[in-house]
């Protein structure tokens, strides 16, 4: 999964808060009915959500970086690996 836009940790936390509240009743949980705005949430809870969002964004960025750097390396080493395997096979049969 790739992200298509940059988003701050606070924006992600706000979106999560909004969608969580909208979906709560679908999962049998009590919803505030949109009555509690982001600004009305206790600062400790907002800070917790922002810190969690920051960790999520960091994890996603790390995964993207790892995946992006792995693909070219596989392509570059692929012909060399095949050539090395063929040479090793020739030496065994010689």
PDB file of N, CA, C and O in Angstrom:
ATOM      1  N   UNK A   1       0.843  -1.175   0.000  1.00  0.00           N
ATOM      2  CA  UNK A   1       0.000   0.000   0.000  1.00  0.00           C
ATOM      3  C   UNK A   1       0.884   1.232   0.000  1.00  0.00           C
ATOM      4  O   UNK A   1       1.786   1.353   0.829  1.00  0.00           O
ATOM      5  N   UNK A   2       0.637   2.126  -0.904  1.00  0.00           N
ATOM      6  CA  UNK A   2       1.396   3.356  -0.961  1.00  0.00           C
ATOM      7  C   UNK A   2       0.518   4.526  -0.586  1.00  0.00           C
ATOM      8  O   UNK A   2      -0.665   4.572  -0.924  1.00  0.00           O
ATOM      9  N   UNK A   3       1.120   5.481   0.124  1.00  0.00           N
ATOM     10  CA  UNK A   3       0.391   6.698   0.419  1.00  0.00           C
ATOM     11  C   UNK A   3       0.512   7.616  -0.776  1.00  0.00           C
ATOM     12  O   UNK A   3       1.545   7.640  -1.446  1.00  0.00           O
ATOM     13  N   UNK A   4      -0.527   8.362  -1.044  1.00  0.00           N
ATOM     14  CA  UNK A   4      -0.531   9.206  -2.229  1.00  0.00           C
ATOM     15  C   UNK A   4      -0.335  10.668  -1.900  1.00  0.00           C
ATOM     16  O   UNK A   4      -0.235  11.499  -2.803  1.00  0.00           O
ATOM     17  N   UNK A   5      -0.277  10.996  -0.624  1.00  0.00           N
ATOM     18  CA  UNK A   5      -0.080  12.393  -0.252  1.00  0.00           C
ATOM     19  C   UNK A   5       0.606  12.461   1.096  1.00  0.00           C
ATOM     20  O   UNK A   5       0.562  11.516   1.884  1.00  0.00           O
ATOM     21  N   UNK A   6       1.238  13.590   1.347  1.00  0.00           N
ATOM     22  CA  UNK A   6       1.849  13.811   2.652  1.00  0.00           C
ATOM     23  C   UNK A   6       0.774  14.289   3.615  1.00  0.00           C
ATOM     24  O   UNK A   6      -0.101  15.076   3.256  1.00  0.00           O
ATOM     25  N   UNK A   7       0.858  13.804   4.827  1.00  0.00           N
ATOM     26  CA  UNK A   7      -0.115  14.191   5.849  1.00  0.00           C
ATOM     27  C   UNK A   7       0.618  14.293   7.174  1.00  0.00           C
ATOM     28  O   UNK A   7       1.497  13.483   7.469  1.00  0.00           O
ATOM     29  N   UNK A   8       0.258  15.281   7.964  1.00  0.00           N
ATOM     30  CA  UNK A   8       0.893  15.422   9.276  1.00  0.00           C
ATOM     31  C   UNK A   8       0.262  14.436  10.252  1.00  0.00           C
ATOM     32  O   UNK A   8      -0.834  13.921  10.030  1.00  0.00           O
ATOM     33  N   UNK A   9       0.986  14.193  11.334  1.00  0.00           N
ATOM     34  CA  UNK A   9       0.475  13.292  12.361  1.00  0.00           C
ATOM     35  C   UNK A   9      -0.820  13.844  12.962  1.00  0.00           C
ATOM     36  O   UNK A   9      -1.741  13.084  13.258  1.00  0.00           O
ATOM     37  N   UNK A  10      -0.888  15.154  13.140  1.00  0.00           N
ATOM     38  CA  UNK A  10      -2.104  15.731  13.712  1.00  0.00           C
ATOM     39  C   UNK A  10      -3.292  15.591  12.754  1.00  0.00           C
ATOM     40  O   UNK A  10      -4.411  15.317  13.187  1.00  0.00           O
ATOM     41  N   UNK A  11      -3.048  15.778  11.461  1.00  0.00           N
ATOM     42  CA  UNK A  11      -4.136  15.606  10.486  1.00  0.00           C
ATOM     43  C   UNK A  11      -4.642  14.173  10.482  1.00  0.00           C
ATOM     44  O   UNK A  11      -5.848  13.930  10.430  1.00  0.00           O
ATOM     45  N   UNK A  12      -3.715  13.227  10.535  1.00  0.00           N
ATOM     46  CA  UNK A  12      -4.108  11.818  10.567  1.00  0.00           C
ATOM     47  C   UNK A  12      -4.908  11.512  11.828  1.00  0.00           C
ATOM     48  O   UNK A  12      -5.918  10.811  11.764  1.00  0.00           O
ATOM     49  N   UNK A  13      -4.471  12.028  12.967  1.00  0.00           N
ATOM     50  CA  UNK A  13      -5.189  11.803  14.220  1.00  0.00           C
ATOM     51  C   UNK A  13      -6.591  12.413  14.167  1.00  0.00           C
ATOM     52  O   UNK A  13      -7.548  11.808  14.648  1.00  0.00           O
ATOM     53  N   UNK A  14      -6.714  13.602  13.587  1.00  0.00           N
ATOM     54  CA  UNK A  14      -8.029  14.232  13.455  1.00  0.00           C
ATOM     55  C   UNK A  14      -8.939  13.413  12.553  1.00  0.00           C
ATOM     56  O   UNK A  14     -10.113  13.212  12.864  1.00  0.00           O
ATOM     57  N   UNK A  15      -8.398  12.939  11.435  1.00  0.00           N
ATOM     58  CA  UNK A  15      -9.200  12.108  10.533  1.00  0.00           C
ATOM     59  C   UNK A  15      -9.632  10.821  11.230  1.00  0.00           C
ATOM     60  O   UNK A  15     -10.785  10.401  11.125  1.00  0.00           O
ATOM     61  N   UNK A  16      -8.696  10.205  11.941  1.00  0.00           N
ATOM     62  CA  UNK A  16      -9.017   8.974  12.659  1.00  0.00           C
ATOM     63  C   UNK A  16     -10.127   9.226  13.668  1.00  0.00           C
ATOM     64  O   UNK A  16     -11.070   8.440  13.760  1.00  0.00           O
ATOM     65  N   UNK A  17     -10.024  10.312  14.423  1.00  0.00           N
ATOM     66  CA  UNK A  17     -11.055  10.660  15.406  1.00  0.00           C
ATOM     67  C   UNK A  17     -12.413  10.816  14.722  1.00  0.00           C
ATOM     68  O   UNK A  17     -13.424  10.306  15.204  1.00  0.00           O
ATOM     69  N   UNK A  18     -12.422  11.513  13.618  1.00  0.00           N
ATOM     70  CA  UNK A  18     -13.669  11.764  12.899  1.00  0.00           C
ATOM     71  C   UNK A  18     -14.295  10.468  12.381  1.00  0.00           C
ATOM     72  O   UNK A  18     -15.486  10.227  12.577  1.00  0.00           O
ATOM     73  N   UNK A  19     -13.490   9.638  11.721  1.00  0.00           N
ATOM     74  CA  UNK A  19     -14.017   8.394  11.156  1.00  0.00           C
ATOM     75  C   UNK A  19     -14.368   7.390  12.242  1.00  0.00           C
ATOM     76  O   UNK A  19     -15.341   6.647  12.111  1.00  0.00           O
ATOM     77  N   UNK A  20     -13.588   7.362  13.306  1.00  0.00           N
ATOM     78  CA  UNK A  20     -13.887   6.443  14.403  1.00  0.00           C
ATOM     79  C   UNK A  20     -15.260   6.761  14.982  1.00  0.00           C
ATOM     80  O   UNK A  20     -16.051   5.863  15.268  1.00  0.00           O
ATOM     81  N   UNK A  21     -15.525   8.030  15.148  1.00  0.00           N
ATOM     82  CA  UNK A  21     -16.811   8.437  15.696  1.00  0.00           C
ATOM     83  C   UNK A  21     -17.955   8.093  14.741  1.00  0.00           C
ATOM     84  O   UNK A  21     -19.020   7.647  15.167  1.00  0.00           O
ATOM     85  N   UNK A  22     -17.718   8.306  13.442  1.00  0.00           N
ATOM     86  CA  UNK A  22     -18.766   8.000  12.452  1.00  0.00           C
ATOM     87  C   UNK A  22     -19.069   6.509  12.386  1.00  0.00           C
ATOM     88  O   UNK A  22     -20.220   6.119  12.186  1.00  0.00           O
ATOM     89  N   UNK A  23     -18.047   5.673  12.552  1.00  0.00           N
ATOM     90  CA  UNK A  23     -18.209   4.221  12.396  1.00  0.00           C
ATOM     91  C   UNK A  23     -18.545   3.486  13.693  1.00  0.00           C
ATOM     92  O   UNK A  23     -18.895   2.306  13.654  1.00  0.00           O
ATOM     93  N   UNK A  24     -18.446   4.149  14.822  1.00  0.00           N
ATOM     94  CA  UNK A  24     -18.621   3.483  16.121  1.00  0.00           C
ATOM     95  C   UNK A  24     -19.922   2.690  16.200  1.00  0.00           C
ATOM     96  O   UNK A  24     -19.914   1.538  16.633  1.00  0.00           O
ATOM     97  N   UNK A  25     -21.028   3.283  15.793  1.00  0.00           N
ATOM     98  CA  UNK A  25     -22.313   2.588  15.911  1.00  0.00           C
ATOM     99  C   UNK A  25     -22.389   1.361  15.004  1.00  0.00           C
ATOM    100  O   UNK A  25     -23.102   0.408  15.318  1.00  0.00           O
ATOM    101  N   UNK A  26     -21.666   1.372  13.885  1.00  0.00           N
ATOM    102  CA  UNK A  26     -21.634   0.205  12.989  1.00  0.00           C
ATOM    103  C   UNK A  26     -20.985  -1.006  13.659  1.00  0.00           C
ATOM    104  O   UNK A  26     -21.206  -2.144  13.243  1.00  0.00           O
ATOM    105  N   UNK A  27     -20.191  -0.760  14.685  1.00  0.00           N
ATOM    106  CA  UNK A  27     -19.491  -1.827  15.379  1.00  0.00           C
ATOM    107  C   UNK A  27     -20.044  -2.055  16.787  1.00  0.00           C
ATOM    108  O   UNK A  27     -19.404  -2.688  17.626  1.00  0.00           O
ATOM    109  N   UNK A  28     -21.236  -1.529  17.027  1.00  0.00           N
ATOM    110  CA  UNK A  28     -21.887  -1.736  18.301  1.00  0.00           C
ATOM    111  C   UNK A  28     -21.307  -0.903  19.431  1.00  0.00           C
ATOM    112  O   UNK A  28     -21.501  -1.225  20.603  1.00  0.00           O
ATOM    113  N   UNK A  29     -20.605   0.154  19.094  1.00  0.00           N
ATOM    114  CA  UNK A  29     -20.021   1.030  20.104  1.00  0.00           C
ATOM    115  C   UNK A  29     -20.800   2.332  20.168  1.00  0.00           C
ATOM    116  O   UNK A  29     -21.486   2.709  19.218  1.00  0.00           O
ATOM    117  N   UNK A  30     -20.686   3.004  21.284  1.00  0.00           N
ATOM    118  CA  UNK A  30     -21.395   4.265  21.446  1.00  0.00           C
ATOM    119  C   UNK A  30     -20.661   5.369  20.694  1.00  0.00           C
ATOM    120  O   UNK A  30     -19.446   5.526  20.821  1.00  0.00           O
ATOM    121  N   UNK A  31     -21.403   6.114  19.928  1.00  0.00           N
ATOM    122  CA  UNK A  31     -20.862   7.246  19.182  1.00  0.00           C
ATOM    123  C   UNK A  31     -21.258   8.532  19.884  1.00  0.00           C
ATOM    124  O   UNK A  31     -22.306   8.605  20.525  1.00  0.00           O
ATOM    125  N   UNK A  32     -20.419   9.536  19.758  1.00  0.00           N
ATOM    126  CA  UNK A  32     -20.773  10.826  20.346  1.00  0.00           C
ATOM    127  C   UNK A  32     -21.678  11.607  19.402  1.00  0.00           C
ATOM    128  O   UNK A  32     -22.109  12.717  19.712  1.00  0.00           O
ATOM    129  N   UNK A  33     -21.956  11.019  18.261  1.00  0.00           N
ATOM    130  CA  UNK A  33     -22.824  11.681  17.281  1.00  0.00           C
ATOM    131  C   UNK A  33     -22.186  12.932  16.710  1.00  0.00           C
ATOM    132  O   UNK A  33     -22.877  13.844  16.257  1.00  0.00           O
ATOM    133  N   UNK A  34     -20.857  12.969  16.734  1.00  0.00           N
ATOM    134  CA  UNK A  34     -20.146  14.120  16.201  1.00  0.00           C
ATOM    135  C   UNK A  34     -20.168  15.319  17.132  1.00  0.00           C
ATOM    136  O   UNK A  34     -19.787  16.425  16.751  1.00  0.00           O
ATOM    137  N   UNK A  35     -20.620  15.083  18.363  1.00  0.00           N
ATOM    138  CA  UNK A  35     -20.745  16.198  19.319  1.00  0.00           C
ATOM    139  C   UNK A  35     -19.403  16.632  19.885  1.00  0.00           C
ATOM    140  O   UNK A  35     -19.244  17.787  20.281  1.00  0.00           O
ATOM    141  N   UNK A  36     -18.438  15.725  19.929  1.00  0.00           N
ATOM    142  CA  UNK A  36     -17.139  16.067  20.508  1.00  0.00           C
ATOM    143  C   UNK A  36     -16.183  16.419  19.374  1.00  0.00           C
ATOM    144  O   UNK A  36     -15.751  15.550  18.616  1.00  0.00           O
ATOM    145  N   UNK A  37     -15.865  17.680  19.271  1.00  0.00           N
ATOM    146  CA  UNK A  37     -14.938  18.118  18.228  1.00  0.00           C
ATOM    147  C   UNK A  37     -13.511  17.822  18.666  1.00  0.00           C
ATOM    148  O   UNK A  37     -13.251  17.535  19.835  1.00  0.00           O
ATOM    149  N   UNK A  38     -12.607  17.895  17.726  1.00  0.00           N
ATOM    150  CA  UNK A  38     -11.194  17.649  18.000  1.00  0.00           C
ATOM    151  C   UNK A  38     -10.693  18.582  19.110  1.00  0.00           C
ATOM    152  O   UNK A  38      -9.941  18.163  19.990  1.00  0.00           O
ATOM    153  N   UNK A  39     -11.109  19.819  19.056  1.00  0.00           N
ATOM    154  CA  UNK A  39     -10.659  20.803  20.037  1.00  0.00           C
ATOM    155  C   UNK A  39     -11.192  20.511  21.442  1.00  0.00           C
ATOM    156  O   UNK A  39     -10.577  20.917  22.428  1.00  0.00           O
ATOM    157  N   UNK A  40     -12.327  19.813  21.546  1.00  0.00           N
ATOM    158  CA  UNK A  40     -12.928  19.515  22.848  1.00  0.00           C
ATOM    159  C   UNK A  40     -12.346  18.277  23.520  1.00  0.00           C
ATOM    160  O   UNK A  40     -12.595  18.038  24.702  1.00  0.00           O
ATOM    161  N   UNK A  41     -11.589  17.506  22.790  1.00  0.00           N
ATOM    162  CA  UNK A  41     -10.982  16.306  23.376  1.00  0.00           C
ATOM    163  C   UNK A  41      -9.926  16.756  24.376  1.00  0.00           C
ATOM    164  O   UNK A  41      -9.222  17.738  24.141  1.00  0.00           O
ATOM    165  N   UNK A  42      -9.818  16.047  25.480  1.00  0.00           N
ATOM    166  CA  UNK A  42      -8.805  16.374  26.484  1.00  0.00           C
ATOM    167  C   UNK A  42      -7.425  16.402  25.830  1.00  0.00           C
ATOM    168  O   UNK A  42      -7.118  15.547  24.999  1.00  0.00           O
ATOM    169  N   UNK A  43      -6.602  17.362  26.193  1.00  0.00           N
ATOM    170  CA  UNK A  43      -5.274  17.472  25.580  1.00  0.00           C
ATOM    171  C   UNK A  43      -4.449  16.187  25.673  1.00  0.00           C
ATOM    172  O   UNK A  43      -3.716  15.854  24.741  1.00  0.00           O
ATOM    173  N   UNK A  44      -4.564  15.465  26.790  1.00  0.00           N
ATOM    174  CA  UNK A  44      -3.815  14.218  26.928  1.00  0.00           C
ATOM    175  C   UNK A  44      -4.241  13.205  25.866  1.00  0.00           C
ATOM    176  O   UNK A  44      -3.404  12.487  25.320  1.00  0.00           O
ATOM    177  N   UNK A  45      -5.531  13.146  25.577  1.00  0.00           N
ATOM    178  CA  UNK A  45      -6.041  12.210  24.568  1.00  0.00           C
ATOM    179  C   UNK A  45      -5.620  12.648  23.172  1.00  0.00           C
ATOM    180  O   UNK A  45      -5.236  11.817  22.349  1.00  0.00           O
ATOM    181  N   UNK A  46      -5.690  13.946  22.903  1.00  0.00           N
ATOM    182  CA  UNK A  46      -5.229  14.454  21.598  1.00  0.00           C
ATOM    183  C   UNK A  46      -3.752  14.151  21.406  1.00  0.00           C
ATOM    184  O   UNK A  46      -3.336  13.698  20.340  1.00  0.00           O
ATOM    185  N   UNK A  47      -2.955  14.406  22.452  1.00  0.00           N
ATOM    186  CA  UNK A  47      -1.516  14.148  22.358  1.00  0.00           C
ATOM    187  C   UNK A  47      -1.222  12.670  22.132  1.00  0.00           C
ATOM    188  O   UNK A  47      -0.318  12.320  21.374  1.00  0.00           O
ATOM    189  N   UNK A  48      -1.987  11.809  22.789  1.00  0.00           N
ATOM    190  CA  UNK A  48      -1.824  10.370  22.596  1.00  0.00           C
ATOM    191  C   UNK A  48      -2.137   9.980  21.158  1.00  0.00           C
ATOM    192  O   UNK A  48      -1.391   9.217  20.544  1.00  0.00           O
ATOM    193  N   UNK A  49      -3.236  10.502  20.616  1.00  0.00           N
ATOM    194  CA  UNK A  49      -3.609  10.174  19.228  1.00  0.00           C
ATOM    195  C   UNK A  49      -2.579  10.703  18.238  1.00  0.00           C
ATOM    196  O   UNK A  49      -2.247  10.021  17.269  1.00  0.00           O
ATOM    197  N   UNK A  50      -2.072  11.903  18.471  1.00  0.00           N
ATOM    198  CA  UNK A  50      -1.063  12.480  17.569  1.00  0.00           C
ATOM    199  C   UNK A  50       0.233  11.671  17.648  1.00  0.00           C
ATOM    200  O   UNK A  50       0.856  11.402  16.622  1.00  0.00           O
ATOM    201  N   UNK A  51       0.640  11.284  18.855  1.00  0.00           N
ATOM    202  CA  UNK A  51       1.853  10.472  19.010  1.00  0.00           C
ATOM    203  C   UNK A  51       1.685   9.117  18.325  1.00  0.00           C
ATOM    204  O   UNK A  51       2.612   8.627  17.680  1.00  0.00           O
ATOM    205  N   UNK A  52       0.517   8.518  18.462  1.00  0.00           N
ATOM    206  CA  UNK A  52       0.248   7.242  17.793  1.00  0.00           C
ATOM    207  C   UNK A  52       0.285   7.406  16.287  1.00  0.00           C
ATOM    208  O   UNK A  52       0.862   6.575  15.586  1.00  0.00           O
ATOM    209  N   UNK A  53      -0.318   8.459  15.787  1.00  0.00           N
ATOM    210  CA  UNK A  53      -0.325   8.726  14.347  1.00  0.00           C
ATOM    211  C   UNK A  53       1.093   8.951  13.836  1.00  0.00           C
ATOM    212  O   UNK A  53       1.440   8.515  12.739  1.00  0.00           O
ATOM    213  N   UNK A  54       1.905   9.629  14.630  1.00  0.00           N
ATOM    214  CA  UNK A  54       3.302   9.865  14.233  1.00  0.00           C
ATOM    215  C   UNK A  54       4.049   8.535  14.087  1.00  0.00           C
ATOM    216  O   UNK A  54       4.819   8.353  13.144  1.00  0.00           O
ATOM    217  N   UNK A  55       3.820   7.619  15.012  1.00  0.00           N
ATOM    218  CA  UNK A  55       4.452   6.296  14.926  1.00  0.00           C
ATOM    219  C   UNK A  55       3.966   5.528  13.702  1.00  0.00           C
ATOM    220  O   UNK A  55       4.758   4.877  13.021  1.00  0.00           O
ATOM    221  N   UNK A  56       2.671   5.602  13.423  1.00  0.00           N
ATOM    222  CA  UNK A  56       2.112   4.925  12.248  1.00  0.00           C
ATOM    223  C   UNK A  56       2.745   5.480  10.976  1.00  0.00           C
ATOM    224  O   UNK A  56       3.166   4.718  10.105  1.00  0.00           O
ATOM    225  N   UNK A  57       2.811   6.796  10.870  1.00  0.00           N
ATOM    226  CA  UNK A  57       3.403   7.414   9.677  1.00  0.00           C
ATOM    227  C   UNK A  57       4.877   7.040   9.529  1.00  0.00           C
ATOM    228  O   UNK A  57       5.355   6.808   8.419  1.00  0.00           O
ATOM    229  N   UNK A  58       5.590   6.983  10.647  1.00  0.00           N
ATOM    230  CA  UNK A  58       6.993   6.570  10.601  1.00  0.00           C
ATOM    231  C   UNK A  58       7.144   5.135  10.138  1.00  0.00           C
ATOM    232  O   UNK A  58       8.029   4.823   9.342  1.00  0.00           O
ATOM    233  N   UNK A  59       6.284   4.266  10.634  1.00  0.00           N
ATOM    234  CA  UNK A  59       6.310   2.850  10.222  1.00  0.00           C
ATOM    235  C   UNK A  59       6.007   2.703   8.740  1.00  0.00           C
ATOM    236  O   UNK A  59       6.677   1.947   8.037  1.00  0.00           O
ATOM    237  N   UNK A  60       4.997   3.426   8.264  1.00  0.00           N
ATOM    238  CA  UNK A  60       4.645   3.361   6.840  1.00  0.00           C
ATOM    239  C   UNK A  60       5.771   3.892   5.967  1.00  0.00           C
ATOM    240  O   UNK A  60       6.066   3.318   4.918  1.00  0.00           O
ATOM    241  N   UNK A  61       6.400   4.978   6.387  1.00  0.00           N
ATOM    242  CA  UNK A  61       7.517   5.539   5.622  1.00  0.00           C
ATOM    243  C   UNK A  61       8.684   4.563   5.574  1.00  0.00           C
ATOM    244  O   UNK A  61       9.326   4.410   4.534  1.00  0.00           O
ATOM    245  N   UNK A  62       8.958   3.910   6.683  1.00  0.00           N
ATOM    246  CA  UNK A  62      10.042   2.924   6.732  1.00  0.00           C
ATOM    247  C   UNK A  62       9.752   1.750   5.800  1.00  0.00           C
ATOM    248  O   UNK A  62      10.637   1.276   5.089  1.00  0.00           O
ATOM    249  N   UNK A  63       8.519   1.292   5.813  1.00  0.00           N
ATOM    250  CA  UNK A  63       8.144   0.177   4.921  1.00  0.00           C
ATOM    251  C   UNK A  63       8.288   0.576   3.463  1.00  0.00           C
ATOM    252  O   UNK A  63       8.790  -0.208   2.657  1.00  0.00           O
ATOM    253  N   UNK A  64       7.857   1.779   3.110  1.00  0.00           N
ATOM    254  CA  UNK A  64       7.980   2.242   1.730  1.00  0.00           C
ATOM    255  C   UNK A  64       9.444   2.364   1.335  1.00  0.00           C
ATOM    256  O   UNK A  64       9.822   1.970   0.232  1.00  0.00           O
ATOM    257  N   UNK A  65      10.267   2.903   2.218  1.00  0.00           N
ATOM    258  CA  UNK A  65      11.687   3.067   1.947  1.00  0.00           C
ATOM    259  C   UNK A  65      12.345   1.709   1.722  1.00  0.00           C
ATOM    260  O   UNK A  65      13.116   1.531   0.779  1.00  0.00           O
ATOM    261  N   UNK A  66      12.033   0.755   2.595  1.00  0.00           N
ATOM    262  CA  UNK A  66      12.606  -0.585   2.481  1.00  0.00           C
ATOM    263  C   UNK A  66      12.174  -1.253   1.179  1.00  0.00           C
ATOM    264  O   UNK A  66      12.993  -1.848   0.478  1.00  0.00           O
ATOM    265  N   UNK A  67      10.898  -1.154   0.864  1.00  0.00           N
ATOM    266  CA  UNK A  67      10.396  -1.771  -0.371  1.00  0.00           C
ATOM    267  C   UNK A  67      10.994  -1.098  -1.603  1.00  0.00           C
ATOM    268  O   UNK A  67      11.343  -1.779  -2.568  1.00  0.00           O
ATOM    269  N   UNK A  68      11.115   0.209  -1.583  1.00  0.00           N
ATOM    270  CA  UNK A  68      11.667   0.933  -2.736  1.00  0.00           C
ATOM    271  C   UNK A  68      13.128   0.593  -2.950  1.00  0.00           C
ATOM    272  O   UNK A  68      13.584   0.507  -4.090  1.00  0.00           O
ATOM    273  N   UNK A  69      13.860   0.400  -1.881  1.00  0.00           N
ATOM    274  CA  UNK A  69      15.284   0.097  -2.012  1.00  0.00           C
ATOM    275  C   UNK A  69      15.556  -1.371  -2.300  1.00  0.00           C
ATOM    276  O   UNK A  69      16.627  -1.719  -2.797  1.00  0.00           O
ATOM    277  N   UNK A  70      14.613  -2.218  -1.998  1.00  0.00           N
ATOM    278  CA  UNK A  70      14.797  -3.652  -2.238  1.00  0.00           C
ATOM    279  C   UNK A  70      14.585  -3.994  -3.712  1.00  0.00           C
ATOM    280  O   UNK A  70      15.330  -4.811  -4.254  1.00  0.00           O
ATOM    281  N   UNK A  71      13.614  -3.408  -4.365  1.00  0.00           N
ATOM    282  CA  UNK A  71      13.275  -3.769  -5.738  1.00  0.00           C
ATOM    283  C   UNK A  71      14.413  -3.542  -6.723  1.00  0.00           C
ATOM    284  O   UNK A  71      14.719  -4.460  -7.485  1.00  0.00           O
ATOM    285  N   UNK A  72      15.066  -2.371  -6.759  1.00  0.00           N
ATOM    286  CA  UNK A  72      16.160  -2.195  -7.706  1.00  0.00           C
ATOM    287  C   UNK A  72      17.315  -3.148  -7.439  1.00  0.00           C
ATOM    288  O   UNK A  72      17.946  -3.627  -8.381  1.00  0.00           O
ATOM    289  N   UNK A  73      17.600  -3.429  -6.187  1.00  0.00           N
ATOM    290  CA  UNK A  73      18.698  -4.328  -5.856  1.00  0.00           C
ATOM    291  C   UNK A  73      18.432  -5.724  -6.403  1.00  0.00           C
ATOM    292  O   UNK A  73      19.353  -6.389  -6.879  1.00  0.00           O
ATOM    293  N   UNK A  74      17.199  -6.169  -6.342  1.00  0.00           N
ATOM    294  CA  UNK A  74      16.871  -7.487  -6.879  1.00  0.00           C
ATOM    295  C   UNK A  74      17.047  -7.508  -8.390  1.00  0.00           C
ATOM    296  O   UNK A  74      17.555  -8.485  -8.939  1.00  0.00           O
ATOM    297  N   UNK A  75      16.643  -6.463  -9.055  1.00  0.00           N
ATOM    298  CA  UNK A  75      16.785  -6.407 -10.511  1.00  0.00           C
ATOM    299  C   UNK A  75      18.247  -6.378 -10.916  1.00  0.00           C
ATOM    300  O   UNK A  75      18.627  -7.030 -11.889  1.00  0.00           O
ATOM    301  N   UNK A  76      19.072  -5.640 -10.197  1.00  0.00           N
ATOM    302  CA  UNK A  76      20.475  -5.519 -10.552  1.00  0.00           C
ATOM    303  C   UNK A  76      21.224  -6.821 -10.304  1.00  0.00           C
ATOM    304  O   UNK A  76      22.073  -7.206 -11.107  1.00  0.00           O
ATOM    305  N   UNK A  77      20.927  -7.495  -9.216  1.00  0.00           N
ATOM    306  CA  UNK A  77      21.671  -8.700  -8.886  1.00  0.00           C
ATOM    307  C   UNK A  77      21.142  -9.931  -9.620  1.00  0.00           C
ATOM    308  O   UNK A  77      21.810 -10.965  -9.659  1.00  0.00           O
ATOM    309  N   UNK A  78      19.979  -9.829 -10.185  1.00  0.00           N
ATOM    310  CA  UNK A  78      19.375 -10.980 -10.832  1.00  0.00           C
ATOM    311  C   UNK A  78      20.219 -11.548 -11.980  1.00  0.00           C
ATOM    312  O   UNK A  78      20.483 -12.750 -11.973  1.00  0.00           O
ATOM    313  N   UNK A  79      20.652 -10.763 -12.950  1.00  0.00           N
ATOM    314  CA  UNK A  79      21.490 -11.327 -14.017  1.00  0.00           C
ATOM    315  C   UNK A  79      22.811 -11.859 -13.488  1.00  0.00           C
ATOM    316  O   UNK A  79      23.275 -12.911 -13.928  1.00  0.00           O
ATOM    317  N   UNK A  80      23.426 -11.145 -12.545  1.00  0.00           N
ATOM    318  CA  UNK A  80      24.683 -11.603 -11.969  1.00  0.00           C
ATOM    319  C   UNK A  80      24.505 -12.918 -11.234  1.00  0.00           C
ATOM    320  O   UNK A  80      25.350 -13.809 -11.324  1.00  0.00           O
ATOM    321  N   UNK A  81      23.399 -13.035 -10.505  1.00  0.00           N
ATOM    322  CA  UNK A  81      23.146 -14.276  -9.772  1.00  0.00           C
ATOM    323  C   UNK A  81      22.956 -15.441 -10.729  1.00  0.00           C
ATOM    324  O   UNK A  81      23.475 -16.534 -10.501  1.00  0.00           O
ATOM    325  N   UNK A  82      22.219 -15.206 -11.786  1.00  0.00           N
ATOM    326  CA  UNK A  82      22.001 -16.272 -12.771  1.00  0.00           C
ATOM    327  C   UNK A  82      23.315 -16.668 -13.431  1.00  0.00           C
ATOM    328  O   UNK A  82      23.573 -17.854 -13.639  1.00  0.00           O
ATOM    329  N   UNK A  83      24.140 -15.692 -13.757  1.00  0.00           N
ATOM    330  CA  UNK A  83      25.438 -15.961 -14.379  1.00  0.00           C
ATOM    331  C   UNK A  83      26.317 -16.752 -13.419  1.00  0.00           C
ATOM    332  O   UNK A  83      26.988 -17.699 -13.831  1.00  0.00           O
ATOM    333  N   UNK A  84      26.319 -16.378 -12.156  1.00  0.00           N
ATOM    334  CA  UNK A  84      27.124 -17.085 -11.153  1.00  0.00           C
ATOM    335  C   UNK A  84      26.656 -18.523 -10.989  1.00  0.00           C
ATOM    336  O   UNK A  84      27.474 -19.433 -10.851  1.00  0.00           O
ATOM    337  N   UNK A  85      25.345 -18.733 -11.004  1.00  0.00           N
ATOM    338  CA  UNK A  85      24.820 -20.099 -10.894  1.00  0.00           C
ATOM    339  C   UNK A  85      25.236 -20.941 -12.089  1.00  0.00           C
ATOM    340  O   UNK A  85      25.615 -22.101 -11.928  1.00  0.00           O
ATOM    341  N   UNK A  86      25.171 -20.368 -13.289  1.00  0.00           N
ATOM    342  CA  UNK A  86      25.581 -21.116 -14.497  1.00  0.00           C
ATOM    343  C   UNK A  86      27.065 -21.473 -14.440  1.00  0.00           C
ATOM    344  O   UNK A  86      27.447 -22.587 -14.797  1.00  0.00           O
ATOM    345  N   UNK A  87      27.902 -20.540 -13.994  1.00  0.00           N
ATOM    346  CA  UNK A  87      29.328 -20.822 -13.884  1.00  0.00           C
ATOM    347  C   UNK A  87      29.604 -21.912 -12.861  1.00  0.00           C
ATOM    348  O   UNK A  87      30.450 -22.778 -13.082  1.00  0.00           O
ATOM    349  N   UNK A  88      28.896 -21.870 -11.750  1.00  0.00           N
ATOM    350  CA  UNK A  88      29.076 -22.891 -10.719  1.00  0.00           C
ATOM    351  C   UNK A  88      28.662 -24.256 -11.247  1.00  0.00           C
ATOM    352  O   UNK A  88      29.323 -25.256 -10.967  1.00  0.00           O
ATOM    353  N   UNK A  89      27.592 -24.306 -11.996  1.00  0.00           N
ATOM    354  CA  UNK A  89      27.146 -25.574 -12.577  1.00  0.00           C
ATOM    355  C   UNK A  89      28.171 -26.116 -13.578  1.00  0.00           C
ATOM    356  O   UNK A  89      28.432 -27.318 -13.607  1.00  0.00           O
ATOM    357  N   UNK A  90      28.747 -25.241 -14.390  1.00  0.00           N
ATOM    358  CA  UNK A  90      29.757 -25.659 -15.379  1.00  0.00           C
ATOM    359  C   UNK A  90      30.985 -26.232 -14.666  1.00  0.00           C
ATOM    360  O   UNK A  90      31.550 -27.237 -15.099  1.00  0.00           O
ATOM    361  N   UNK A  91      31.388 -25.587 -13.577  1.00  0.00           N
ATOM    362  CA  UNK A  91      32.570 -26.057 -12.856  1.00  0.00           C
ATOM    363  C   UNK A  91      32.321 -27.414 -12.219  1.00  0.00           C
ATOM    364  O   UNK A  91      33.239 -28.229 -12.125  1.00  0.00           O
ATOM    365  N   UNK A  92      31.097 -27.668 -11.780  1.00  0.00           N
ATOM    366  CA  UNK A  92      30.774 -28.971 -11.187  1.00  0.00           C
ATOM    367  C   UNK A  92      30.853 -30.079 -12.221  1.00  0.00           C
ATOM    368  O   UNK A  92      31.323 -31.177 -11.924  1.00  0.00           O
ATOM    369  N   UNK A  93      30.391 -29.794 -13.447  1.00  0.00           N
ATOM    370  CA  UNK A  93      30.363 -30.832 -14.480  1.00  0.00           C
ATOM    371  C   UNK A  93      31.712 -30.973 -15.183  1.00  0.00           C
ATOM    372  O   UNK A  93      31.926 -31.954 -15.895  1.00  0.00           O
ATOM    373  N   UNK A  94      32.608 -30.037 -15.005  1.00  0.00           N
ATOM    374  CA  UNK A  94      33.905 -30.101 -15.690  1.00  0.00           C
ATOM    375  C   UNK A  94      34.880 -30.986 -14.978  1.00  0.00           C
ATOM    376  O   UNK A  94      36.014 -31.144 -15.428  1.00  0.00           O
TER     377      UNK A  94
END
